[in-house]
Amino acid sequence: MSLTIREAVPTDVPAILRLVRALAEYEREPDAVEATEQDFAEALFPGDGAPTTHALIAEQDGQAIGLAVWFVTFSTWTGRNGIWLEDLFVDPAARGVGAGTALLRRLAEICVERDWRRLEWCVLTWNEPSIAFYRSLGSVPKSEWETHRIDGDALVSLASGVARSPGPVEAGHDPAPR
């Protein structure tokens, strides 16, 4: 069986959505995927301008078995870009052939080739198999950082200037990791 890691192309969009839905199942949120093929096509392959999102495909014998969806970040401390790995997923039936490692290796190569300094991602704390896999490759958890998200009604409220519940504001507090 041959394993190939390659950049996604527009004809991969249905497979990307299939794998994202499988990831949602794995992460115990089967109904959470709102994205459509059109959403992925517009983000990955926009008609105008550069894409804001990128994807790698792990392919085995012509079948997409895994993906890595990522975007570029920037560190004010290093003055360099990096990669934020939004999702890494390998179909459970295809695990054990090295696709996950190969996808992460390619992302690391992109960072090194472009003189980018970081490859970062989040992992669910209950996902012990993935945590063990990532640590086996040399990743370390950054426990001093806490991931935050604003979405839904809170996002709309913030954008419209409507205050939710005021909280203490610390001088000099930077909520975004560098």
C-alpha positions, 0 to 999 in steps of 0.5 A, spaced: 500 500 500 502 506 498 501 512 502 502 519 499 501 526 502 499 532 498 496 538 497 489 538 497 486 540 490 478 542 488 476 535 487 478 533 494 472 537 497 467 532 498 473 527 501 475 533 506 467 534 508 467 526 509 473 526 513 471 532 517 464 529 519 468 523 521 472 527 525 466 530 528 463 523 530 470 521 533 470 527 537 463 525 540 459 531 536 456 528 530 451 534 529 456 539 530 459 540 522 455 546 519 460 546 513 458 545 506 462 543 500 462 550 498 464 553 504 471 548 504 471 550 496 471 558 498 476 557 503 481 553 500 480 555 493 478 562 493 476 565 486 480 571 488 485 572 492 490 567 496 487 562 500 486 563 508 486 556 509 490 550 507 489 542 507 493 536 506 491 530 504 493 523 506 492 518 500 493 511 500 492 507 494 488 513 491 483 514 497 483 520 501 484 517 508 486 523 512 487 530 512 490 536 516 487 543 515 491 549 517 492 556 517 498 561 518 499 564 524 504 570 527 508 570 533 509 577 535 515 574 540 519 571 534 517 576 528 515 569 524 509 566 522 507 559 524 502 554 522 496 553 526 493 546 525 486 546 526 484 539 524 488 532 523 484 526 522 486 519 519 480 514 518 480 509 524 480 504 519 486 506 516 490 508 522 497 504 523 500 506 516 503 512 518 498 517 515 498 522 521 505 522 522 506 523 515 501 529 515 505 532 521 512 531 518 509 535 512 507 541 516 513 541 520 517 541 513 513 547 511 515 550 517 522 549 516 522 551 509 519 557 510 523 559 516 516 559 520 517 558 528 511 554 530 507 548 529 501 548 534 494 545 535 489 543 541 487 537 543 481 534 547 483 532 554 480 526 554 483 524 547 489 520 550 491 516 544 492 522 540 495 526 546 500 520 547 501 520 539 503 527 539 508 526 545 511 521 541 513 526 536 516 531 541 510 535 542 509 538 549 503 541 552 502 548 553 499 548 560 500 555 562 495 557 556 488 557 556 484 556 550 478 561 549 473 562 544 467 567 543 462 565 538 454 565 537 450 570 541 457 572 545 460 574 538 454 578 536 454 581 542 461 583 542 461 585 535 455 590 536 458 593 542 453 590 547 456 588 553 455 581 556 457 581 563 463 586 565 469 582 568 475 585 571 480 587 566 487 587 568 492 592 565 497 589 560 493 583 559 494 580 552 488 575 551 492 572 545 498 567 545 504 569 541 
